[in-house]
């Protein structure tokens, strides 16, 4: 098989499999025991399971299958790398990294894959139609106050994304209510709701130099459900760099609750 998928947790890997199938492309799946939903076996053409630290075995498997292009989809907690017993190849990689954040770790894995003749490609390769377009996505457009919150929030969110802190800011009355770190978007929104319920604008951005091979920003039905719970009324996402899951259901829920969603230009 020419194409392979390294699957983390969540829905993302399932969407990639579905997208590849629609395009008639066979896909070999490498599943992570600590992360991947076991039900992936019911939808994938072929699945092989590896522990997160078994980099050498994983690469050998891909090489034996003749995989030339691979994608990573689904979150993998990089802290898992330090909780188990990594193999020798993973140990060497970890010691070679100047930093041990997510980008550095996965970038290092990409380099190891390249040594085996495997190119790590854009994780949205089969999902271009799922990327957010620019402009208003919902029936209601942002109010003047929400537009001001978006403008204010984009400056802050782009800066924390540049610093690799997080990618989401919650804003109320042009004041920062909550900043994302490791807890994720939904938890950040809930925290904002606890502190300043009502009229919260959520701004989620791609990194200035977002590497679409991994860690792609994602929103979906749960994002809007959490916004309703927190009393948030508006969401800004980065156009062309943010994946939308369950798009029709998500937009229907947003419209029914008068939530505005807008795709904002990407800052490079």
Buried (B, 14 or more C-beta within 10 A) or exposed (E): BEBBBBBBBBBBBBBBBBBBBEEEBEBBBBBBEBBBBEEBEEBBEEBBBBBBBBBBBBBEBBEEBEBBBBBBBBBBBBEBBEEBEBBEBBBBBBEEEEEEEBBBBBBBBBEBBEEBEBEBBBBBBBBEEBBBEEEEBBEBBBBEBBBBBBBBBBEBBBBBBEEBEBBBBBBBEEEBBBBBEEEEBBBBBBBBBEEBBEBBBBBBBBBEEBBBBBBBBBBBBBBBBBBBEBBBBBBBBBBBBBBBBBBEEBBBBBBEBEBBBBBBEBBE
